[in-house]
Amino acid sequence: MTETAASSSHGRPAKQAKKLGFFGRISLFVRQVIGELRKVVTPTRQELLNMTFVVLAFVVVMMVVVFVLDFLFGLGVGWVFDGSSQSK
């Protein structure tokens, strides 16, 4: 819990926090980063495989969508500027 959250969670006004210097702010940042990294949960092998397949499937679907739209726009541009519907 951060110092600000700890002091304000008791229902009384927060005390005036002393101004931290440059190195004090860096050390506070590093402590907070380490605290957040301790909360990270590593996925299991099965979860990792499932997430990987979901991402790959999404990428394939988006590739198909972009390909179809690109092809249709290409036909449309060819029809407008060439007067034909087939690309050369």
C-alpha angles and dihedrals in degrees: 000000000000121000092248094050092047094052095045096045094074094070095247128101116279118256118244103273113223116245111259121220126230096276092041090057091048092051091048090051092050091049091051092048091051090048091052092046089056088061093058115111117206112225120239120249092258092050091049092051092047092050091046092053092047091052093046092048091050091050091050091049091049091048090054092048092050092046093051093046092047091050093048093047089048091053090047093050090047091050093048098045103027100033090233133095096217124082116232 
